[in-house]
Amino acid sequence: MAGDDRLRLFCALRLPAAALEELGAWQARHLPGGVRAVERDNLHVTLAFLGSRPSGDLGPVADELRAAAAGAGPIVLQPERYHETRSVGMIVYGDPGGAATALADELGVRLERRGLYRRERRPWLPHVTVARFRERPRLGPPIEALGAVSPSDAAVYSSVLRPTGAQYVVLESTAFGEGTQTMGGR
């Protein structure tokens, strides 16, 4: 890929298999027809959405994610509520230890300092988008059965738009503490 090609990039916390299974079962129980469940492989907690960027930005974005994740403490997210916007349904999580919020803040500062990102004015909200819809269904499904989530690692994703919806591709991932795995692209 040439450095001037464009990628839709975002950084996110990846969820372990057990959490993905639990969320998938929850979706099957509580999302009615007409509501499109987000596919298992697309479930994540976004840290920063960078949008369309030159592909040459992938290396610097991954570097900043690695640096921010290297100082991250153990992350445990507690499900708090289901919430809908105009086009998505999400499970909102609390961050009782503050480690996920600290990681999102550190990453935002690092990316902004390099001119790769502009942080939003509103505070970061840890959530997993579980549903998409054209018309807001105004659901109120229970979340009591959902357990705490400890993300497995953090990753830089590319969002590839397809007629059937976006496909999220992990380009690079990094463990909390130290260590990186290249999933492609570098």
ZAMARGU-4260 file (C-alpha; in steps of 0.2 Angstrom, whole numbers, plus 5000, padded with zeros to 4 digits):
<rodrens>
0) 5000/5000/5000 | 5007/5017/4995 | 5009/5030/5009 | 4996/5041/5000 | 4982/5028/5000
5) 4969/5031/5013 | 4963/5020/5027 | 4949/5023/5039 | 4958/5021/5056 | 4953/5019/5074
10) 4961/5012/5090 | 4951/5001/5101 | 4951/4989/5115 | 4949/4971/5109 | 4937/4959/5119
15) 4942/4942/5124 | 4932/4927/5117 | 4922/4924/5133 | 4915/4942/5132 | 4912/4941/5114
20) 4902/4925/5117 | 4892/4933/5131 | 4888/4948/5120 | 4883/4937/5106 | 4871/4927/5117
25) 4864/4944/5124 | 4861/4950/5106 | 4852/4934/5101 | 4840/4935/5116 | 4836/4954/5116
30) 4838/4961/5099 | 4822/4960/5088 | 4820/4958/5070 | 4823/4974/5060 | 4838/4978/5072
35) 4855/4972/5064 | 4866/4965/5077 | 4884/4970/5076 | 4894/4955/5071 | 4905/4946/5084
40) 4921/4950/5076 | 4916/4969/5075 | 4913/4971/5094 | 4926/4982/5102 | 4928/4997/5114
45) 4934/5012/5103 | 4947/5022/5111 | 4950/5035/5097 | 4942/5036/5079 | 4954/5044/5067
50) 4944/5043/5051 | 4951/5043/5034 | 4970/5045/5035 | 4985/5042/5023 | 4991/5024/5025
55) 5008/5031/5030 | 5000/5037/5046 | 4998/5019/5052 | 5015/5017/5059 | 5014/5033/5069
60) 4997/5028/5075 | 5003/5011/5080 | 5018/5018/5089 | 5007/5030/5100 | 4995/5016/5104
65) 5010/5005/5109 | 5017/5019/5120 | 5000/5023/5128 | 4996/5004/5131 | 5014/5001/5139
70) 5008/5011/5154 | 4991/5004/5155 | 4986/4995/5171 | 4973/4981/5172 | 4957/4986/5164
75) 4940/4980/5170 | 4924/4987/5163 | 4907/4985/5172 | 4891/4985/5161 | 4880/4999/5167
80) 4866/5002/5155 | 4859/5000/5137 | 4859/5016/5127 | 4852/5021/5110 | 4857/5035/5098
85) 4848/5039/5082 | 4856/5024/5073 | 4865/5012/5086 | 4862/5003/5102 | 4876/5001/5114
90) 4881/4993/5131 | 4889/5007/5141 | 4902/5002/5153 | 4909/5009/5169 | 4927/5010/5172
95) 4928/5009/5191 | 4947/5008/5191 | 4949/5022/5178 | 4963/5012/5169 | 4953/5012/5152
100) 4949/5031/5153 | 4967/5034/5157 | 4972/5024/5142 | 4960/5033/5131 | 4966/5050/5137
105) 4984/5046/5136 | 4982/5040/5118 | 4971/5055/5113 | 4985/5067/5120 | 4999/5057/5111
110) 4989/5056/5094 | 4984/5075/5095 | 5002/5080/5099 | 5007/5072/5082 | 4993/5080/5073
115) 4984/5063/5069 | 4969/5066/5079 | 4958/5079/5088 | 4950/5074/5104 | 4932/5077/5107
120) 4926/5089/5119 | 4914/5077/5128 | 4922/5064/5139 | 4926/5047/5133 | 4912/5034/5135
125) 4917/5016/5136 | 4904/5006/5126 | 4902/4992/5114 | 4890/4995/5099 | 4879/4980/5099
130) 4866/4985/5086 | 4863/4996/5071 | 4846/5002/5064 | 4838/5014/5052 | 4824/5018/5064
135) 4827/5020/5083 | 4817/5005/5091 | 4818/5012/5108 | 4823/4996/5117 | 4826/4994/5135
140) 4834/4976/5136 | 4841/4971/5153 | 4860/4970/5155 | 4860/4961/5172 | 4866/4945/5165
145) 4882/4953/5157 | 4898/4952/5167 | 4913/4962/5169 | 4924/4964/5154 | 4943/4964/5154
150) 4949/4968/5137 | 4963/4957/5130 | 4973/4970/5121 | 4972/4986/5111 | 4973/4987/5092
155) 4973/4999/5077 | 4959/4994/5065 | 4955/4999/5048 | 4936/5001/5044 | 4933/4994/5027
160) 4916/5000/5020 | 4906/4986/5011 | 4888/4986/5005 | 4883/4974/5019 | 4891/4986/5032
165) 4908/4990/5039 | 4921/4976/5041 | 4934/4980/5054 | 4952/4973/5051 | 4965/4973/5065
170) 4981/4980/5057 | 4991/4980/5073 | 4988/4975/5091 | 4998/4978/5107 | 4997/4970/5124
175) 4995/4981/5140 | 5012/4983/5148 | 5024/4978/5134 | 5024/4969/5118 | 5016/4970/5100
180) 5010/4959/5087 | 5009/4964/5069 | 4993/4957/5061 | 4997/4964/5044 | 5002/4980/5035
185) 5019/4982/5044
</rodrens>
